[in-house]
Amino acid sequence: MKRVLVVIAIVVAAAACGGGGGTASSTSSGGVQKAPAGNGGAADAGQPTKSTGGQNGTSVPGTTVPALQGPPVIRQAQLSVTVGSGTFDSKLAQVRNLVELQGGYIAGTDAQASPGSQTQDSQIRTGIINFMVPAAHFDAAIDELAKVGKVQSEHITGTDVGAQYVDLRARLANAEAQRNAMLALLTKAQNINDIIAVQNQIGQITAQIEQLKGQIKYLDDNTSFSSISVTMTESGAPVRTAPADSWGFATALNDAAHNFVTTINYVVTGLGAIGPFLVLVVLGFLLLRWRRVPLPWRA
């Protein structure tokens, strides 16, 4: 048993050294490498298509766009757009068509009318559209959204995940080398205890490998597709103004009534503040008069 454990320690140490060296050689020549096609990278998500100008200024599918160069970046955008009154439905359909032409997909929508509206014509529609587009079409999608309505605000962020890729790739290569070494050692185990010990180690390393692959796939998906959230709002109905008071008589009456109520409010507030003191003064005065005036039964 001791001999087997010594062999396990030697093999695991050798595998760790070999895995680290292999990772260094692979990352030094090509920088950060994307996940293979089987790990949910850009190849699995489908090749993005290049947009070309159409007759109406919209984008149409064209040739295949080459992969983005540079470090992997997770890009996100939040926009607020105002559209004309009564055009919310048509603008929403325009955004959906835009997403389809850019090779993306709608993640979710939430549209509603303003509360308290009495008629259908007076309702103000608002909505939030969340969608994903290929990273190569991110800038084109932002430009097309600016044509939907008037952009009130725009917030774009980018997160460089190149360092995370390097770390995850190195840890994955090391874990796979350790598992291969343990599998080779399992074939040489001669008793039940040794087999169980090696299988436990293999199970732990396999779970770690699956976790690392899941993290890499998450980065692949988020760098291959970019997230865009659009808040679309209809313009408000025109405000109805009261007729102008050319003589100023109605304005004077309104100001007078306002001042009268304000004065009453001050008086009531002041009485409430000094009321307790007035009650004490009156009680003291009555007590003094009761002591100074002789009463019939005291004579």
N, C-alpha and C positions, 0 to 999 in steps of 0.2 A: 504493500500500500504506500509506504514512504517513497519507494522508488517511482511509483506512478505519479505521485504528487510532485516530485522533483522534475520529472519529465514534463508535466503540465506547465509548471512555472517556466521552464526553459523555452518551451514552444511558444507560449503566450508572449514572453518577452521578445523573442525573435520576430513574431508576427507583428508586434507593435512597432518595432524598428522598421520592418519592411514596409508596413502600411504608411508610416510617416514619410519615408523616403519616396515612395511612389507618388504620394500626393504632392510633395514639393516639386518633383520633376514635371508633373502634369500641369501645375498652376503657373510655373515660372515661364513656360514657353508661350502659353496662349492666354494668360490672364484668367479671368473668371469664365468658366465654362457653363453653358446652359445644360439643363437636364436632358437626358436622352428622350427620344420620342415616346418611349413606353412609360415615362414618369409624369405625364400630364403637362409637358412643356408646350411651347408655342407650336410644335409640330402636331401635337394631338389636338390643339384647339382649332386648327385649320389655318391655312396661310391667309393673311390679310390681303385685301385687294386695293390697288391704287385707285384714287379718285381722279376723274377727269371732268372737265367742265361740260355741262349739258346745255340745252337750249334755254332753259329758264334759270340758269345760275345754280342748279342743284348738282350734286355729285352723282356719278354713275359708276358702276363697277368697271374696272379696267384690268390692266395687267397686274401680275403678282408683285407685291412690294418686297424688296429685300429686307432681311432681318436688320433691326436697329443695331448700330455700332455704339461702342462705349459701355460703361458700367451699367448693370441692371438697375433701373429706377422704378419705384412704384409711384405713379402720378395720379392725382385726384384733383377734381375741380368742382366748385360750387358757384352757380350763377343764379342771379335774380333778374328776371325778364318781365317787362310790362308790355302787354298787347292791347290792341284796341278793344273798346267795349263791344261785346257781342261776337267776338272772333275767337273765343277761347277754344271751342271744339275744333275749328279748322286749324288753329295753330297747334293744338295737341296732335292732330293727325299729321301735321307737317313735321313735328319732332319725331314721331314714330317712323315716318318715311325716311327721315334723315338717318336715324339709327340703323335702319335696315340697309340703306345704301352704303353706309360706312362699315358694314360687316359686323355690327354689334348686336346686342339684344337688350330688351327692356327687363330690368330687375324688379321694378315695382312702380306703381302710380297711386297717387292719392289726390283726387279732385273733389271740391266741395263748393257750395254757394254760401255767400255771406248770410248770417242769421238775421232774422227780423225783416226780410224782404216781403213785400205784400204781393207783388206781381212778378211774373217770370221775366218781364223786360227789365225790371229794376234790380235783379240779382247781379251780384258781382262774383264771378267765378275765380277761384284760385286753385292751384294744384302743384304738386311736387312730382317730378319724373326722375327716377333713378335708372341709369342704364350704363352698360359697359361697351366700350369700343376697343378694337385692337390698338395697341400702343402706337403703332405707326400712323394711325388715323386720328390720334388725339387732337393735334393742332387743327386739322381740317374740320373736325366736329365742332370745336370751339368757334371757328370762323363761321360755320354754317348757322350755329345757334344765334350769332349776332344778327343774322338776317331775319330771324323769327319775330323779333320785337326790339324794344329799346332796353339795352342792358343797363340795369341799375347798379349792380355790383358783380364783381368777379374775383374769385379767390382760388388760386392754383397752388398746389403743393407737390413736392417731389421728395421721395426718400430713397437714398442710395443704399442698396442692400448687397453691394459687392463684397463687403467684409463678411457678412453673414454667409454668403455663398461659399467663400473660401473656408470658413470654419466648419460649416456643415459637411462640405466635401471631404475635408481632412478627417473628420470624425467618422464619416461613413466608410471611407477606405480603411481606416484602422479597425473598425468594428467588423467589417467583412473579412479582413485578413485574420482576425482572431477567431471568427467562426470557422473559417476554412481549416485553421490549425486544430481547433477542437474536434472538428469532424474527422480529420486524419487521425487524431489521437483516439477517437472513439473506436475505430476499427482495431486498435491494438489493446483495448481493455480486456482483461481476462477474468474478472469477477464482477458480481452484481454491484457491489459497492462502488467500484471504479466507474462502471457504466452509468450509474445513477448520478454520481458526482459530475461526470463530464456532460451528461444530458442536461443537468440543471444549469451548468455554465452556458451551454448552447442556447437554452431557452431564454436566458437573460440577455445574451448578446443579440439574439434574433429580435427580441422586443425592442432593443435599442436601435437596431437597424431599421425596423419599420417606422419607428418614431422619427428618425432622421430623414427617411425618405418622404414621410408626410410633410415635414417642415420644408424640404426642398421643393416638393410639389406645390405647396402653398405659395412660395416665392415665385415659382414659374408661372402660376396662374395670374398672380397679381402684377407681374412685370410684363406679361404678354398682353393683358387687357387692362385698360385704365378706366377708372370710375368717374362718372360725371353726374352731378345732381343739379337739376334745373327747377327753380321755383318760379312759376308763371302766374301772373296776376293781371286781370283785366283792369283797364283804366276806370276810375270811379265816374259815376253819373255826374252831370253838371249840377253845381250847387244852386238852389233856388234862393235868390236874394229878395228881401222885403222892399217894397216901393220906397223910394227916397222921400224924406220929410223935408220939403223945400222951405217951409216956414219955421221948422224947428219946434212947433207947438207940442207935437206928440213926444218929441225927445225931452222937452222940458218937463212935461207931466210924468214921464217915466222916471226922470232923474229925481223929481220931487218926491214921488212915491217911494223910490228907493231910499232917499235920505230920511224920510219919515220913519220907515221901518227900521233903518239903521239906528236912529236916535232912540226909538222905543227899545230896541235890543240892548243899547248901552245902559238905559235907565234900569231895565229889569235886571241886567247883570250886576249893576252897582248895588241895587237893593238886596239882591241875593247875597252879596259879599258883606254888606254892613248890617244886615237884618239882625243877626244874633246880638250885636252890640246895642242896637236900638231897643231890643227887648230887655236887656239888662238895665239900661238907663231908665226906662219906664218903670220897671219893678222897683228900682232904688228910690225914684221920686215918690211913688205911692207909699213906700215904707216910711219915708221921712214925714210925709203929711199925716200918716196914721199915728205917729208918735207925738206930733206937735198939737194936734187938734184934740181938746178934752172931750171925752165921751160921757154921756149921761150917767151910765152906771159907775163911772169912776168918781163922780161928785159925791 
